[in-house]
């Protein structure tokens, strides 16, 4: 199985930075040529160009390695095939074939074209042109590489990893994705888990406020002036920092979900796809929050990690699962985080209700609502040096019991085997 390792290319010399920029511009020319040939064939109602025609048309046209050009052609044809499938199966999406010209495009090198030496990686640029040499120590099992611009250059390296040796169990589980609670998991054995996503939402909110302040200052400057460029660099720095922290929390949250499934011997995992949630107009504030919800990345992370753990994973629609009572089937739109049925008086966590109802849609099994669930935070946000919360632990776990509303909280200290710092474990009832 393959995974991606990301290496930041910081502190590049001006000459190397400009060279990488020109390389991506050459890759964009290959993409634009494929787009123009395909568009011309569509407009003239002739046979669309295939792989051989596109490779022959782009051969020797740009200052790139021949295999890098082939990788761009393959990516373009995959885009065409995906768009054709979506136009046929989901016409309401109104997908367009590639039509816009690009100025920059990521550059790909297959594994056989990448050369690894002691403490550096060599990326060829074709016959008669100097190769790109980066001082990065890659692992021995490193493969294909991709040069990506993400508020700064990054090198994405494909690395071979081993799958889990143990066979999966026979337990079935479902995952309900959300913006506030990132994932709510329930199994047919009565176990449940909720991983919060409030930290990710807080980081995105802080990023939007900082970018707004910088943009207001930029509006009073002449475009491309020294002051404007300085503010633009500050904006890119904020975006890079927040994106790294969000990616770290998303990886930790998805890992907690998969570890929970492995612990309870889950063999089949269903992930609800909330596609269409952005189609409803709920006001500019809520629409802004929905536009920042990256549920597609959550699905990709969970799918990749479940495959590595040998857990069968599939996705499907979750429409109507969060508005249906798991006890009597009564439907109504809930308010707040606690789901209260107006017909039978049932009370339970709103996101966990959606996860329990998914079992009936995915596996055809009606489950009872779990008696308790475990609440996890993927990692607390780092505070400033002057903050009084410096001693706050990195991991927090809360087990909420639904049947004992008068139980007293108990606090126990354990040691995390991965971090080595104390972990505060709190068991308390759910607040009604």
Helices and strands as residue ranges (DSSP letters): E 2-8, H 14-44, H 51-58, H 66-89, G 91-93, E 107-109, G 111-113, E 114-117, E 120-123, E 132-134, E 142-149, E 153-160, E 171-177, E 181-187, E 192-196, H 198-218, H 226-263, E 266-273, G 277-279, H 284-291, H 295-308, E 312-317, E 338-340, E 347-349, H 350-362, E 372-377, E 396-401, E 410-415, E 422-427
